[in-house]
Amino acid sequence: MKVIILLALQGMKTFAFSGIPSSCVSVASGIHSSVALSLFATTTTTSNTIDKDELSRRDATFKMIATTVAVAGSLSPSKVNAETEGGGGGRLIEFTVNNLDGVEGATGSFVVQTRPEWAPIGAERFEALASNSFFENCRVFRVLPGFVAQFGINGDPEVQGRWRSRSLSDDPVRVTNKRGTIVFATAGPNTRTTQIFVNLSDRNSFLDKQGFSPLGEVVSGMDVVDRFYSGYGEGAPSGKGPNQRLIQAKGNAYLESSYPKLSYFSKVSFK
């Protein structure tokens, strides 16, 4: 069944979104039935009218509200499943995870393979972040079971600040968003920087049309990814989870004191 996606632009406050509206997306066929989800990303400050005290990266919201409308069809022929677009390129990167299930001392690991043939610009940035130890001690600050797990704000605000303005040009979406694929969060065209999410569901193909381009995939340890702590729920202001603005400003000092159960990466290394 082909999911019908209805986009409705919502007006957002200029100081918070710098003129970039969020998208309200209605998805069908029981996806996250009766649950409203928001995919938070960030965008680079471009307006000189923004107060200098404001963070240079702001939340942008993609709200997904389930409906019951579906029609017969298939994925666009321009998108292919990850299994059929192999190639074996890229590099293997192992993530060692602490605080699995929110339990101190519970550890495990998963391996990501980057796929430059899918998204060369995104894959190169992901590898650069890993090679610079950017992801080490990063918290998985947003986990919505059956949807996504999100990370990629460095625990040191000074380090994060050095990357915040280094936005990437977009990669075309060559493969569909399915369970296990790795994707940059985005606030609109050409706004990718460091935030990453792992797709936790095979029903996330509606993200394809919004420009979310998978750059790699989890090739082992998806059972570990499923154990990222999710008890804090959606992030602020929509939920009671971590506030991205405060993570940007205060780093791990904020997360460790207020959200101690978050899973995090103790080591990230190339295999």
ChimeraX attribute file (.defattr): number of C-alpha atoms within 10 A of each C-alpha:
attribute: neighborCount
match mode: 1-to-1
recipient: residues
	/A:1	11
	/A:2	16
	/A:3	21
	/A:4	19
	/A:5	19
	/A:6	12
	/A:7	15
	/A:8	13
	/A:9	12
	/A:10	12
	/A:11	12
	/A:12	15
	/A:13	11
	/A:14	13
	/A:15	14
	/A:16	16
	/A:17	21
	/A:18	18
	/A:19	12
	/A:20	18
	/A:21	19
	/A:22	23
	/A:23	21
	/A:24	18
	/A:25	24
	/A:26	21
	/A:27	22
	/A:28	21
	/A:29	17
	/A:30	14
	/A:31	20
	/A:32	18
	/A:33	13
	/A:34	10
	/A:35	10
	/A:36	13
	/A:37	18
	/A:38	20
	/A:39	23
	/A:40	22
	/A:41	25
	/A:42	24
	/A:43	25
	/A:44	20
	/A:45	20
	/A:46	11
	/A:47	12
	/A:48	7
	/A:49	10
	/A:50	15
	/A:51	10
	/A:52	9
	/A:53	6
	/A:54	13
	/A:55	17
	/A:56	19
	/A:57	23
	/A:58	21
	/A:59	19
	/A:60	23
	/A:61	23
	/A:62	22
	/A:63	18
	/A:64	22
	/A:65	18
	/A:66	19
	/A:67	18
	/A:68	13
	/A:69	14
	/A:70	15
	/A:71	11
	/A:72	8
	/A:73	10
	/A:74	9
	/A:75	15
	/A:76	11
	/A:77	6
	/A:78	9
	/A:79	17
	/A:80	15
	/A:81	14
	/A:82	20
	/A:83	8
	/A:84	8
	/A:85	14
	/A:86	11
	/A:87	11
	/A:88	11
	/A:89	13
	/A:90	19
	/A:91	18
	/A:92	18
	/A:93	21
	/A:94	21
	/A:95	21
	/A:96	18
	/A:97	27
	/A:98	24
	/A:99	22
	/A:100	23
	/A:101	18
	/A:102	19
	/A:103	14
	/A:104	13
	/A:105	10
	/A:106	13
	/A:107	18
	/A:108	17
	/A:109	20
	/A:110	18
	/A:111	21
	/A:112	23
	/A:113	24
	/A:114	28
	/A:115	25
	/A:116	19
	/A:117	18
	/A:118	24
	/A:119	21
	/A:120	18
	/A:121	16
	/A:122	27
	/A:123	25
	/A:124	17
	/A:125	17
	/A:126	24
	/A:127	18
	/A:128	12
	/A:129	17
	/A:130	19
	/A:131	14
	/A:132	10
	/A:133	15
	/A:134	21
	/A:135	24
	/A:136	21
	/A:137	20
	/A:138	24
	/A:139	30
	/A:140	21
	/A:141	28
	/A:142	27
	/A:143	28
	/A:144	21
	/A:145	18
	/A:146	16
	/A:147	20
	/A:148	21
	/A:149	22
	/A:150	24
	/A:151	22
	/A:152	21
	/A:153	28
	/A:154	24
	/A:155	24
	/A:156	18
	/A:157	18
	/A:158	14
	/A:159	14
	/A:160	20
	/A:161	17
	/A:162	9
	/A:163	15
	/A:164	24
	/A:165	17
	/A:166	13
	/A:167	16
	/A:168	15
	/A:169	13
	/A:170	20
	/A:171	19
	/A:172	16
	/A:173	21
	/A:174	20
	/A:175	25
	/A:176	25
	/A:177	28
	/A:178	23
	/A:179	21
	/A:180	24
	/A:181	25
	/A:182	30
	/A:183	25
	/A:184	25
	/A:185	25
	/A:186	28
	/A:187	23
	/A:188	20
	/A:189	15
	/A:190	15
	/A:191	22
	/A:192	27
	/A:193	28
	/A:194	26
	/A:195	19
	/A:196	21
	/A:197	23
	/A:198	26
	/A:199	27
	/A:200	23
	/A:201	17
	/A:202	14
	/A:203	19
	/A:204	18
	/A:205	21
	/A:206	22
	/A:207	17
	/A:208	20
	/A:209	13
	/A:210	17
	/A:211	17
	/A:212	26
	/A:213	26
	/A:214	31
	/A:215	28
	/A:216	29
	/A:217	22
	/A:218	21
	/A:219	15
	/A:220	15
	/A:221	16
	/A:222	18
	/A:223	11
	/A:224	16
	/A:225	22
	/A:226	17
	/A:227	19
	/A:228	27
	/A:229	24
	/A:230	22
	/A:231	17
	/A:232	17
	/A:233	17
	/A:234	21
	/A:235	19
	/A:236	14
	/A:237	11
	/A:238	13
	/A:239	12
	/A:240	12
	/A:241	19
	/A:242	21
	/A:243	19
	/A:244	22
	/A:245	17
	/A:246	16
	/A:247	21
	/A:248	24
	/A:249	18
	/A:250	15
	/A:251	22
	/A:252	22
	/A:253	15
	/A:254	17
	/A:255	20
	/A:256	13
	/A:257	9
	/A:258	12
	/A:259	18
	/A:260	15
	/A:261	23
	/A:262	27
	/A:263	30
	/A:264	24
	/A:265	21
	/A:266	17
	/A:267	17
	/A:268	22
	/A:269	15
	/A:270	14
	/A:271	10
